Amino acid sequence: MDYEQLVEGHKSRTCIISVEQYEDGTYGNIRVVAANKLLRDDADMIFHHPFVPDSPYYYCLPQDKNFEDFMYRCACLGKPLHTYVHVEHMGLWVNMFLLPVESDRENVGYCLYSCDISPYADSEQQASLAADTATKALEVSIKLGNANKENIQQIFDELIEDMREMCGADICGILVSDFNGKRYASFCKAMSPENSIHHADICNDTTFLDIADTFDSAIGGSSCLIVKDENDMKWLQSVNPEWHSMLVEFNVKSVILFPLKHNDETVGYLWALNFNTEDTVRIKETLELTTYFIASEIANYKLMKQLEYLGSIDILTACKNRNAMNNAVEDIVNGKNKLSEPYAVGFFDLNGLKRVNDEKGHGAGDRLLRTASAILNSVFYDCDIYRAGGDEFMLIAKGMDENALKERVAQLYEKSAIDADFNFAVGYCIVQNGEDIRTAMRIADENMYINKKEYYEKHPELKYR
């Protein structure tokens, strides 16, 4: 067959690809047999390899493990394929078509590859995918459109079960990164009743969460990672032996992993273990489209949580702020948050802050407030601490009686003694007979001012300094 004549008749980037097939169902060398001028120009300008017929495919096309699987399926298994993917490391969207071509060589398959590329996503091309893929994406979009602050966890729990069933997987889940994109935590998961994975709570396993930091390197700039058989597992062992070892230990035979990207930031990952490998192409195509909607909603969720965090945290001291304190008190008064008795309410006022501000500057005063917060949090590590305003902090100590509180206050004074500028006025009230927390707060505040008065009576020279 005249392959060169065949490819030159195409107006888009087109080539003929050969794939070596082994008896065990794996593949070997993948080569570009012939290419039209557009693709030959790419080889020269983008990949810096002047085109030579029968050269390795990665001399003129992006090297990608998932792409290799597509070429094998088309050339050796005779399956016509189409997909629309984002090649992240090149910043391009590729609309690709692969058609099987008759082969006259034993154990070598051929396919025609043709593609259009663009730096921007084309919604029409995304919509042109298979009907069941588009339908699934629409279902995901509608479901996420109904998500709000109150039901978002329920929505994602239902969604991830849908994803698990679509993948035919033992376990499916979503990991979400923290605000700095450094650490990962399980956001939602779904498990099959016939789950064969030895460690059912794998998504909360610390090793699994630590290994999530290496996912990007394993994906290697591709749109996803697919491990579907023993050969792929051997490949994973070569690039990420720690992850491979954990998967083998937990009886994981196959993995599909998609980064959830929003505005070029990885906000998390969607993953499935022991999925239906016979349906790999459809699963990949479906997830490539639906993960864009999921990533967008995850990004909105993270933004909402970050705004909630910033709205409830005092930036200077990192304690909870007055707004958070008022909400906490309101929840207790309304019965939304029922505290077991006894519990303690305390006020801590930083004596001498005005003097430090006046004599050493407000920078020194800010450092004093941060030190006060650090000491309070180290002593009352298991309590809720709020900056009520200015130099005053408020404490709610759940399950703490008077003796335990006195021990903590003694530790507070001991740690505060390291700095001559540093002294707390302390007042507290123990709630043990059903008192209203607002009454306890008033009593604690009054006791704090009594303590402050006693301090200045002992140190009159500091009262106006």
Beta strands, then each sheet from edge to edge (+ up, - down):
strand 1: 13-21
strand 2: 27-35
strand 3: 55-56
strand 4: 81-87
strand 5: 92-101
strand 6: 108-118
strand 7: 171-177
strand 8: 184-191
strand 9: 225-227
strand 10: 255-262
strand 11: 265-273
strand 12: 343-350
strand 13: 384-389
strand 14: 392-397
strand 15: 424-431
sheet 1: 3+ 2- 1+ 6- 5+ 4-
sheet 2: 8+ 7- 11+ 10- 9+
sheet 3: 13+ 14- 12+ 15-
end
